[in-house]
């Protein structure tokens, strides 16, 4: 599929919500906040439903799928919009634009079908309560969710293929924050009659068909409610529908206003504002609507947040690296020395980069953030371990243990993402050296670092909440020097299948996704190096990557060995030793690796010392 056979426009420019410079920072902060609330709120709904057994009913199965669809729906548009706010070009490739259109339509349609399925669930629950467990079996629920997925993808494929046949001539500026149908059709220099026809026929059938089904379901529900004699009974039955009705009203009201009207009457400004309502605001509000108005969710959350419902263990005992009395003083001195070297070395890197102007480049901005992450990463575990060596109790509170787990995962993930960002920096520097200052602007660097922070905290929150749902019975002795995932899971007297599943799915995606990105970056770098004729030129280019490659090898090698293996094969003794490598040794070595192997750092240090 050659792009030139479709269009003479290789890319589009997304103008965003506003072009006023003064409005960019407030818009960025507003949408970033809404996106974080959306992701956190919807993952809270999913985690709660998965964790609490009495929420394993059809109604909440559909709600968890709606929450996941909300996350995907918003993630199709908002991250690119946030990136473009500070981007000088605001460019999206032609294929990227089509992909965004496809997934946007797909997840919008999925919400549409899921809302219809949820209306059917309420109809059976209120009109045929005795038949509810017989009709809505687990298999039927799975089939309905699967059908929602299939229909959504087919609907999206149709409209994306129709969009792909259009030709775009001179104007490639989309007056919107994502590749929406109407703004794209407005730019086309060929007829859009077929596209408009399909929106007003197939689109109306899909959207209005689901809406009519919802209205019909509620007509039967109201008819059944009128036959209930007591007002209390009516209110109790209707209260289970309130959240769903609120979401339906907001979603279909804005969707109908944007799409089901003539193309000639489409207003760009009004379209942008109303689109924000159903693409960002509604998915953000859904968790609040379903939690604040839902007694089951609120009750489940209260039980889940009550520490006594989690565990009968008020604290844990961290046994440390060794229990032999003769080894305690050598271990204390060794880890204290490594911790001091770590703190001193990483703060030396940060101070040097901040103090020397010619190190104010993207490469060293990322390195300074990695150094700070190293300090925080080690400080999460080592001080407590040093304290416990001479402590008679070696105790850590339950909440303290969860907090340590959270920050440990968070800073480990941050190192992971920063190493990927640093690989991208080296790729641009070696493969596209002339574009380096244009591509890696100060704003883009700040955005990438901010994104690393957001993703790290979300990743840590997920695994900490999953850990919080486990129950710990008699044994509270952790054979480790900190609250790591596997040693805690080994102690649990409840099923850890969900925790293991998330480590081997979401955890693998986060860690291995970054690793694959790094490997791909270096594949392009090696390809570019092979085209350099002189051996000196190759060595000079490769020398800027040596430090990064060394750190990547140690970090990912030990991390993969510890976590991405079956829980049954986890060895406590080996796990402790290997964990020390990436929690203490690697952060301590990073300043040496980056300073001893880096000419810029050594030269800057000499000048800095002379100036002092």
N, C-alpha and C positions, 0 to 999 in steps of 0.2 A: 504494500500500500504506500505508494510514493506520495509524500505530502504535497508536491508540486502539482499532482494530478487533481487535487482537491481545490487548492487555493493559492493565490500569489502572495498571501500574507503568511510569513513564517512564524509570527508570534502576535500576540495582542498586548495592549497596555491597559491594565486595570486601574482606572482613575480613582477608585475607592469611594468612600462615603462623602468625603470633603477634600477639596484641593487647597483649602486655606492653611498656610504653615502653622498658624497659632493654634489650630484645632487638632493637630496631629498627635501631640503627646497626650492630651486629655482623652482622645479617641482610643489611642493605644492602651492606656491604663484602664479605661472603661471596658473595652472588649476583652482585654486580658483577664480582668476580674470576673466578667461574666462567663468567660470560657473556663476558668478555674472552678468557679461555682458549679457550672454545668457538669464538668468532668467529675468533680468530687461528689456532688449531689447524686448523680445517676449511678456512680460506682457504689455509693453508700446504699442506695436502694437495692442494687444487685447483690452486694455483699450481705446485706441484712436478710434478703429473701433466701439466699443460698445457705446462710448460717443458721437460721431459725426454723426448726422442723415444721412447726404448725403453720408456716407460711408457704409450705410446699403444696399449694392448691392451684387449680387452673387459673384463677383470677391473678394470682401473684406470679405465676409462670409467664403469663402474657405481659404483666407489668414489667418484669425483669427484661423481657425482650424489647419492650418499648423503651426502657431506659438505655439499653445498649444501642438501639437504633438512634436515640437522641444524641448519644456520644458520637457515633459515626456521622450522623447528619451534620452536626456542628463542626466536626473535625474536617469535613470536606471543604469548608469555606473559611473559617476563622483563622487557622494558622497562616494560610497564604495571605489573608488580609492584614494580619499583624506584621508579617514580614514586609509586605509592600508599603506599609505606612512610612517606614524609614528608608525604603529602597529608592535610589535615585531614578531607576529605570521603570519599576513597577510592572515588569514584563512577566507574561506567562506564555509558554510555547503553545503552538497550535494544538499539538497532541495533548499537552497538559490541560488545555482549555476543554477539549472534548472529554478527557478523562474526568475532569471536575464536573462537567455537565452530567455525565453518565451517573456518577456516584451521588450527586446531589438529587437527581430525579429518582434514583433507586431508593435512597433512604427516606425521601419524602413520601414515596409511594408505600414503602414499608410501614411507616407511621400510619398512613391512611388505612391500610389493610388491617394492621394490628388494632387500631381503634374500633374497626368494625367487628373484629373477632371478640374484643373486650365487651362490646355492646351485646353480642350473642351470649357471652358468658353471663352477663347480668340478667338477660332475658330468661335463661334457663334457671338461674339461681332464684329469681323472684316468682316467675310464672309456673315453674315446675320444680320446686325445691326437692321433692322426694326422688325425682329422676336425675338430679344433678350429678351424683357420683357415678350413675350408670351411663348417662349420656356423655359427659365430659371426662372420658378416661384419659390416662396418660398418653396412650397411642394417638387418640384423636387430637389431643392438644399438640403433640409433636407434628402430626400431619398438617394441622392448620397453620402452625408456625412455618413449616417447610413450604407450604403453598404460598404463604405471604412472601417468602423469599423469592420463589420462582417467578411469581407474577410481577414482583417489583423489578427484578432484573430484566424480564421481557419488556416491560413498559419502558424502562430506561434505555434499553437497547434500541427500541423502535425510534424514539425521539432523538437519540444521539446519532443514529445512522441518517435520519432525515436532516439533521444539522450538518453532518459531514458532506452532504451533497451540495451544500451552498457554496458559492464562490464569494470571496471577500477581496475587494479591490484595493483602493488607496487607504481609506480610513480604517485603522486598526485599534482605535481607542474606545474601550468599553466603558461607558459612564456608570460603572457599578463596581461592587467590591468582589464579585465573582462572575464566572461565565454562566449567566442566566439565559434562558431561551429568548425572551423578548429583546433585551439589549443586543444580543448577537444577531437576531433576525433584522433588527433595525439597521445594522451595519452592512448586511449583505447587498451586493449589487445584482443579484439574480432574484427571481420570483420566490416568495416565501408562502405562496398560497397553499401548497400542499402541507407545509409545516403548520400553518394556522388552522387548516381544515382538520388535521389530525389532533391538534390540541383541543379543538372545539367539538370533536366527535369521540375519538378513543380516550382523550384526556378527560372529557366530561363523563364518559361512561365509567372510567376507573375511579375518579374522585367523587362524582355525584352518585355513582352506583353504591359506593361504600357509605356515603352520607345518607342516601335514601334507606339503606339497610339499617343504619343506626337509628334514624327517625322512626322506622317501622318497629324496631325492637323496643324503643321507648314508648311507642303508642300502645303496644301490648303490655308493657310494664305498668303504664299509667292505668290501663284498663283493669289489670290485676290488683293494683293498689286501691282502686275505688271500691273493690269488693271486700277489703279488709275493714272490719267494723271499728277498731280502736285507732285513734289518732297516733298513739305511741307506736303501734305496729306499722302504720303507714310511714311514719318518720324514720323508724329503724330500717325499713326496707329501702327507702329512698336515699338514706344517708350513704349507702354503699355505692350509689350511682353519682353522687355529687362531684367527686373528683374527676370522674370520666367525662361528665357533661361539661365541666369547666374547660378541660383540655380540648374537647371536641369543638366548643364554641370559638375559642381563640384560634385553633389550627385551621378550621374550615373557613372561618370568617376572613382571615387574612389571605389564605390561599385562593379563594374565589375572587377576592378583590383584585389580586395581581394578575391572574392568568385568564379568567373567563370573561374577557371583554375584548372589543376590537383592538387590533394592533395600533390603529391610527389614534386611539384615545389613550394610549399608554403614556403615562407621565414618568419621566426618568427619576425626578426628585422624589415624588410620592411613592414610586415603585421601590426605591431604595429603602425608604423609611419603613414601609409596610413589610418588605421582605425581611428586614432585621427582626421584626416581630416574630415571624414564624420560623426563621432560621437560627436565631440566637436566643431571643427572650423566652419563647414558649418552651424549648428544650431545657432552659435554665430553671424555669418556674415549675416544670412538671414534678421534680422531686419534692418541692415544697407543697404543691397542691395535693400530692398523694400521701405525704407524710403528716402535714398539719391537719388535713381533713379526714384522716383515716385512723380509726381507733386501733386496729390490729397492728399497723406499722408503728404507731406511737408506743403501744404496749410492748411490742417486740423490742423496740429500741431501748425502752427503760430497762427491761430484763437484761438485754445485751450489755448495756452500759453499767449495770450493777455488778460490781467486782465479785460479789458472792455467787452470782449466777455463773461466772466464768470459772472460778477455781476455789478450792478449799485451802489452797496454799497461799499464805499471806506474803511469803518471801521465798527466795531461792538461796542456796549456798553454792558459791562459785569455788570449785575445788582447785582451780588454777592449773598451771602447767605441770607441776609436780607436787606430791604430798610428802616427799622425803624432807625431814627437818634440815639435813646437812646441805641441801641444795637451795634453800630459801635465800640466804645472803648472796651467794653468787648470782642467782637469778635476779634478785632485786637490783644489784649493782649493774648487771648486764643490760637489763631493760631500762633502767634509769639512764645509763649512758646512751643507749640507742635513742631514747626519747629526747634527751637534751640535744643530741646531734641532729635529730629530725627537726625539732623546733628551730634550733639555731640555723641549720642549713637552709630550710625552706623560707624562714624570715629573711635570711641573707639574700636569697633569690628575689623575693618580693621587694625588699628595700632597694636592691641594686637596679631592678627594672623601673621602679618608681623614680629613682634619683637620677638615672642617666637618660637624657632625652633621646639619644639615637636608638635606645631599646624600646621606645614607644611605638612598636609595630605589632600587627596582629599576632605574629608568632610568639612574642614575649608577653603580650596581654594574656593569651591563653596559658602560657607557662606560669605566669604569676597566679592565675586562678587555680591551676593544678597544684601549685605549691601551697596555697591556702587550703584547698581541699585535703591535701596530705596532712596538714597540721590538724584540721578538724577530725579527719578520719582516725588518726592515731590517738587523738585526745579523747575520743569516744570510749576507748577500751583500756589504754595503758595506765592512766592515773588510778582507775579503780583497781586494776590488777596489782599495781605497786602497793596500794593501801591494804589490799587483802592478804598480801604475802605475810605481813606481821600482825594481821587481825586474827584474834582467836575465833571469831564467828564466821568470817568471810561471807557475810550476808549482803544480799541486794534485795530491795523490796520488789514486790510484783510489778508495780507501776514503774519503778526505776529500771527494771529488767526490760519492760516493753519500750520505755524511752530509749534505752541503750540500743535495743534492736532497731528501732526506727532510725536513729541517727547513724548507726553503723551502715545500714542498707542505703540510706540517703547519700552519704558521702562516698560509699563504694560505687553507687550508680553515677554520681557526679564525676568521679574519676573516669569511669567508663565512657560517658558522653564527651567529656573534655578531650580524651585521647582520640575519639572519632573526629571531633572538630579540628584538632591539631593535625590529623592526617589530611583532612580537607585543605587546611592551610598549606601544607607541604605540596599537595597536588596542584593547587593553583600557582604556587611559587615556582614550581619546576616545569609543569606542563603549559601554563599560560602566564609566563613572567611579565609580559607587557600589560596584561589585564589585572595584575595583582592589586595595585592601589585602587583600581576602579571597582573591582568586585568586592574585595575585603575592606570595606569602609569602616570607620569607627562605629557607625550606627549598626551595621550588620554584625560586627563582632559583639557589640553589647547585646543585640537581640539573641545571638547564638548562645552566649553565656547565660542570659536570662532563661532561655528555653531549656538549657541543661539543668538549671535550678528547678524549674517547674516540673519537668519530667522526673527528676530524681525524687522530689518530695512526693509526687503521686505514686511512683513505684514503691517507695518506702511505706507510704500510707496503706497501700493495698496489702502488702505482706504482714504489716504490723496488725492490721485489723483481722486478718485471717489467723494470726497467732493468738489474738485476744479471745477468739471464740473457743479455743481449746480448753479442756478441763484438765487440771493437774491434781492427782490424788495424794498418795502417801509420800512418794519419793520426790524430794525437792532439791536434790544435789545434782548440780550441773557439772559434769566432768570436763570443764573448759575454763578459760580465764575471762570469758565474757558471755553474754546472752546471745549465742549464735542460733540460727534457725534449726539446723539438724539436731544438736544436743537437746534443745527444748522440745522438738517434736518427738524425740526418743523417750522423753519423760511423760508425755501426755497419755492419759488413760482413755482418750476418745480418738475417733478416727482422724488421721492426718492426711487422708487421700486428697482432699481439696487443696490443702497446703502444698503437697507434693506435686499435684497436677499444675498448680499455678507457677511453681518454681520451674517445672519442666515445659511450660508453655509460655506464659508472659515473661518469666525470668530468662528463658532461652532467647525469646524475641529481643528483649532489652539488651542482654549481654552479647549474644551472637550476632544480633542485628548490627550493633556498633562494630563488632569484630569483622564481619563481612564487609562493612563499609570501609574499614581500615585496609583490609586485604585488597579490595577493589581499587582503592586510591593508590596503593603501592603497585598494583598491576599496571595502572596507567603511568605511574612514575617510571617504572622499569622500562615500559615501552618507549617512553620519551627519552630515557637515558641511552637506550640502544641506538637512537638516532643521532646522538652527539658523537662526532668523529674522534675527538681527542680523548685520551685516557685521563688526562688532567681535568678536563671539563666534566667528565663523568664522575670522577672522584670528588670534585668540588661540590657538585650538586648532591651527590649521595651522602656526603659528610654532614649535611644539614638534617638528614633523616636518621642518622645512626643512633642518637640519644633516644629519640622517640621510639624507634624499633626495639631497642633494648628494654625500655620500660614496658612497652606493649607485651613483649614476650614473657617477661616475669609476671606481670599482672594477670594476663588472661590465662597463662599456663596454670598458675596456682588456683585461680578462681574457678576454672572449669573442673579441675581435679576435685575440689572440695564439694561443689554444689550439684553439678550436672551428672549425677550418678544415682542409682537406686538407694533409698534410705536404708535398706537391709544390708548393703555393702559398705555403709559408712563406718570407718574405724575411728574411734575416739582419739587414740594416741596419735595416729598418722594425721588425723584432721587437725589436731592442735598444732603439730609441727608445721604443717603446710600453711595453716592459717596465719601463723607468726610471720611467714614469708611475705604475704601480701598486705598484712595489717600493720606490721612494724618495720620489717627489713626493706621492702620496696619503697615506702615513703621516706625512709632514712637515706636510701641510696640515690633517690631522684635528684637531689641537689648536686651530688658528686657527678652523676651521669651527665647532667645538663651543663655543669660548669667545667669539668675536666675535658669533656669532648667538644666544647663549644668555644670557638675563637672569639666571638663577639662578647660573651660573658667574661672570659679571661681578660680581654682588652679593656672592657668597661670597668672591671674590678681594679685593674692597675691604675687607670685614670682616677677612679673614685678614691683610692687610697692616697694618691699623690695630692688630690684636692683637699683631703682631710688633713 
